[in-house]
Amino acid sequence: MANYSISKLEGQNYVSWANDVKYLLMERQVWNIDEKEIEPKLDASIDAKAVKEVKNFKARKQIAMSIIYLNIDSSHRRLLERIDDPVEAWKVLKTYYQPDSKAHHMEVYSSLMNCRILSEESISLFSTRLLRIYEQLQDLDEDFSKRYVTFQLLRYLPPQFDSIVLTILRLDDVKFVYKDVVAELVAEEARLKLRNMDMNKEIAAQSTRMESKKRSIDLLSVQESRSPEKQLSGADVEMDYNEQFLQITETPFHS
């Protein structure tokens, strides 16, 4: 069985913690107990099969409770003291860390409005963060429209996405669906990355060609400077010096 590292519940991380623990419970096949699975009842005849079912249910119930409890920071475990029912424990944690109040509604709504794509963050990760906030809002208000999350997704994208954003905003309501918009943006992101890679390769190739050409020119200059026609012997240098001296001495002096 795989081991997973989950950050323990410390209060502020309740939403991400609840999501992680939910999937851990699902992996252990005990999440349905937290969804209020009904405990099987023994019949009057004390059926052996029924006894086995009850025993199995209680074992799975204990697994679910231990997963929840052990993934809570020790300073917060007092909330679940004397609670051995995972359904009740899950409800207590949700009520305490995610209260159904207007202040909490405002806090979650503000987190949606302030959620922006981070530098170097992919569209997939950004859209997932928004979706997590939407799930919180939906828990508070079932009628909260996902369209607002889609608008927030498009609102703060980098300038290179301006063209695709304008195209998406022209879509009719039937096609303006969050998952479809995310798919379009992910495809555009991949296209932009590929284009940038091609541009970088071309720039590197041009730089290599220019450097090679410069080396060729430098080499040619060196070769020309070393050719016999360009070099003067010692006698030639002395003769040239004497000729210049004679020209100076033979020039008439005018007082």
C-alpha positions as CSV (number, residue, x, y, z in Angstrom):
1,M,0.0,0.0,0.0
2,A,1.4,3.4,-1.0
3,N,2.4,5.9,1.6
4,Y,1.4,9.6,1.1
5,S,2.8,12.7,2.7
6,I,0.0,15.0,3.7
7,S,0.4,18.3,5.5
8,K,-1.3,17.9,8.9
9,L,-4.4,20.0,9.6
10,E,-3.4,23.3,11.3
11,G,-6.4,25.4,10.7
12,Q,-5.5,27.7,7.8
13,N,-4.9,24.7,5.5
14,Y,-8.3,23.1,6.1
15,V,-9.5,23.2,2.5
16,S,-6.4,21.6,1.0
17,W,-6.2,19.2,3.9
18,A,-9.8,18.0,3.5
19,N,-9.3,17.4,-0.2
20,D,-6.0,15.4,0.4
21,V,-7.5,13.3,3.2
22,K,-10.6,12.7,1.1
23,Y,-8.6,11.1,-1.6
24,L,-6.5,9.2,0.9
25,L,-9.7,7.7,2.4
26,M,-10.9,6.9,-1.1
27,E,-7.6,5.1,-1.8
28,R,-8.1,3.0,1.3
29,Q,-11.7,2.4,0.2
30,V,-13.2,3.9,3.4
31,W,-14.4,7.3,2.1
32,N,-18.0,6.0,1.7
33,I,-18.1,5.6,5.5
34,D,-17.5,9.3,5.8
35,E,-20.4,9.8,3.4
36,K,-22.7,8.2,6.0
37,E,-22.6,4.6,4.9
38,I,-25.3,2.8,6.9
39,E,-24.0,0.2,9.3
40,P,-25.3,-3.3,8.5
41,K,-27.7,-4.7,11.1
42,L,-27.7,-8.2,12.5
43,D,-30.8,-10.2,12.0
44,A,-32.5,-12.3,14.7
45,S,-30.8,-15.5,13.6
46,I,-27.4,-14.0,14.0
47,D,-26.5,-14.8,10.4
48,A,-22.8,-15.5,10.0
49,K,-22.6,-13.4,6.9
50,A,-24.2,-10.5,8.6
51,V,-21.7,-10.8,11.5
52,K,-18.9,-10.7,9.0
53,E,-20.3,-7.6,7.4
54,V,-20.6,-5.8,10.7
55,K,-17.1,-6.7,11.7
56,N,-15.8,-5.5,8.3
57,F,-17.7,-2.3,8.6
58,K,-16.4,-1.5,12.1
59,A,-12.8,-2.3,10.9
60,R,-13.1,0.1,8.0
61,K,-14.7,2.7,10.3
62,Q,-11.7,2.5,12.6
63,I,-9.3,2.9,9.6
64,A,-11.2,6.0,8.5
65,M,-11.2,7.5,11.9
66,S,-7.5,6.9,12.5
67,I,-6.6,8.4,9.1
68,I,-8.5,11.6,10.0
69,Y,-7.1,11.9,13.5
70,L,-3.5,11.1,12.7
71,N,-3.4,13.7,9.9
72,I,-4.3,16.5,12.3
73,D,-1.7,18.5,14.1
74,S,-1.4,17.5,17.8
75,S,-2.5,21.0,18.9
76,H,-5.8,20.6,17.1
77,R,-6.7,17.0,18.0
78,R,-8.6,18.2,21.1
79,L,-11.5,18.9,18.7
80,L,-12.0,15.2,18.2
81,E,-11.5,14.0,21.8
82,R,-14.1,11.3,22.7
83,I,-15.2,11.0,19.1
84,D,-14.8,7.7,17.4
85,D,-17.2,8.1,14.5
86,P,-15.5,9.3,11.3
87,V,-18.7,10.9,10.0
88,E,-19.2,12.9,13.2
89,A,-15.4,13.8,13.2
90,W,-15.6,15.1,9.6
91,K,-18.6,17.2,10.4
92,V,-17.0,18.7,13.5
93,L,-13.9,19.7,11.6
94,K,-15.9,21.2,8.7
95,T,-18.1,23.2,11.1
96,Y,-15.1,24.5,13.1
97,Y,-12.7,25.4,10.2
98,Q,-15.3,26.3,7.6
99,P,-18.2,27.9,9.5
100,D,-21.4,28.8,7.6
101,S,-21.2,32.5,8.3
102,K,-21.3,35.7,6.2
103,A,-17.8,36.6,7.2
104,H,-16.6,33.2,5.9
105,H,-18.6,33.7,2.7
106,M,-16.9,37.1,2.2
107,E,-13.4,35.6,2.9
108,V,-13.9,32.8,0.3
109,Y,-15.4,35.2,-2.3
110,S,-12.5,37.6,-1.8
111,S,-10.0,34.8,-2.3
112,L,-11.6,34.1,-5.7
113,M,-11.5,37.8,-6.7
114,N,-7.8,38.0,-5.6
115,C,-6.7,34.8,-7.2
116,R,-4.2,35.6,-10.0
117,I,-1.9,33.5,-12.1
118,L,1.6,33.3,-10.6
119,S,4.9,33.9,-12.5
120,E,5.9,30.8,-14.4
121,E,2.6,29.0,-13.2
122,S,1.0,26.8,-15.8
123,I,-2.6,27.3,-16.9
124,S,-3.4,23.8,-15.5
125,L,-2.2,24.7,-12.0
126,F,-3.9,28.1,-12.0
127,S,-7.2,26.7,-13.2
128,T,-7.0,24.0,-10.5
129,R,-6.4,26.6,-7.8
130,L,-9.5,28.5,-9.0
131,L,-11.5,25.3,-9.1
132,R,-10.6,24.6,-5.4
133,I,-12.0,28.0,-4.4
134,Y,-15.1,27.5,-6.5
135,E,-15.7,24.2,-4.7
136,Q,-15.6,26.1,-1.4
137,L,-18.1,28.7,-2.7
138,Q,-20.4,25.9,-4.0
139,D,-20.4,24.4,-0.5
140,L,-21.6,27.8,0.8
141,D,-23.9,28.6,-2.1
142,E,-25.1,25.9,-4.5
143,D,-26.3,28.5,-6.9
144,F,-22.9,30.3,-7.3
145,S,-22.3,30.4,-11.1
146,K,-19.1,28.8,-12.4
147,R,-19.1,31.6,-15.1
148,Y,-17.6,33.9,-12.6
149,V,-14.7,31.5,-12.1
150,T,-14.2,31.4,-15.8
151,F,-14.1,35.2,-16.0
152,Q,-11.5,35.2,-13.2
153,L,-9.5,32.6,-15.1
154,L,-9.3,35.0,-18.1
155,R,-8.9,38.2,-16.2
156,Y,-5.2,38.2,-15.2
157,L,-3.6,36.1,-17.9
158,P,-0.3,37.4,-19.4
159,P,-0.4,39.7,-22.5
160,Q,0.5,36.8,-24.9
161,F,-2.9,35.3,-24.2
162,D,-4.8,38.5,-25.2
163,S,-5.7,37.2,-28.7
164,I,-7.2,33.9,-27.4
165,V,-9.0,35.6,-24.5
166,L,-10.8,37.9,-27.0
167,T,-11.8,34.9,-29.0
168,I,-13.1,33.1,-26.0
169,L,-15.1,36.1,-24.8
170,R,-17.0,36.0,-28.1
171,L,-18.2,32.5,-27.5
172,D,-21.9,32.0,-26.9
173,D,-23.1,30.8,-23.5
174,V,-23.3,27.1,-24.6
175,K,-19.6,27.0,-25.4
176,F,-18.4,29.3,-22.6
177,V,-17.8,26.4,-20.2
178,Y,-15.0,26.3,-17.7
179,K,-13.4,23.0,-18.7
180,D,-13.6,23.9,-22.4
181,V,-12.1,27.3,-21.8
182,V,-9.3,25.7,-19.8
183,A,-8.6,23.2,-22.7
184,E,-8.4,26.1,-25.2
185,L,-6.0,28.0,-22.9
186,V,-3.8,24.9,-22.3
187,A,-3.6,24.4,-26.1
188,E,-2.6,28.0,-26.7
189,E,0.0,27.8,-23.9
190,A,1.5,24.8,-25.6
191,R,1.6,26.6,-29.0
192,L,3.2,29.7,-27.4
193,K,5.9,27.5,-25.7
194,L,6.6,25.7,-29.0
195,R,6.9,29.0,-30.9
196,N,9.2,30.4,-28.2
197,M,11.4,27.3,-28.5
198,D,11.6,27.7,-32.2
199,M,12.5,31.4,-31.9
200,N,15.2,30.6,-29.4
201,K,16.6,27.9,-31.6
202,E,16.7,30.3,-34.6
203,I,18.3,33.0,-32.5
204,A,20.9,30.6,-31.3
205,A,21.5,29.4,-34.9
206,Q,21.9,33.0,-36.2
207,S,24.4,33.7,-33.4
208,T,26.4,30.6,-34.3
209,R,26.4,31.6,-38.0
210,M,27.5,35.2,-37.1
211,E,30.3,33.9,-34.8
212,S,31.5,31.4,-37.5
213,K,31.5,34.2,-40.1
214,K,33.5,36.5,-37.7
215,R,36.0,33.8,-37.1
216,S,36.4,33.2,-40.8
217,I,37.0,37.0,-41.4
218,D,39.5,37.1,-38.6
219,L,41.3,34.1,-40.0
220,L,41.4,35.6,-43.5
221,S,42.8,38.8,-42.1
222,V,45.6,36.9,-40.3
223,Q,46.4,34.9,-43.5
224,E,46.5,38.1,-45.6
225,S,48.8,39.8,-43.1
226,R,51.2,36.8,-43.3
227,S,51.3,36.6,-47.1
228,P,54.7,37.4,-48.9
229,E,53.2,40.4,-50.7
230,K,52.1,42.0,-47.4
231,Q,55.5,41.4,-45.6
232,L,58.6,43.6,-46.0
233,S,62.1,42.1,-45.6
234,G,64.7,43.8,-43.4
235,A,66.5,45.2,-46.6
236,D,63.2,46.6,-47.9
237,V,62.5,48.3,-44.7
238,E,66.1,49.9,-44.7
239,M,65.7,51.0,-48.3
240,D,62.4,52.5,-47.7
241,Y,63.8,54.4,-44.7
242,N,66.8,55.7,-46.8
243,E,64.6,56.9,-49.6
244,Q,62.5,58.9,-47.2
245,F,65.6,60.4,-45.6
246,L,67.0,61.4,-49.0
247,Q,63.7,63.1,-49.9
248,I,63.9,65.1,-46.7
249,T,67.5,66.2,-47.1
250,E,67.2,67.1,-50.8
251,T,64.2,69.3,-50.2
252,P,65.3,73.0,-50.7
253,F,65.3,75.1,-47.6
254,H,63.6,78.4,-48.0
255,S,64.5,81.2,-45.5
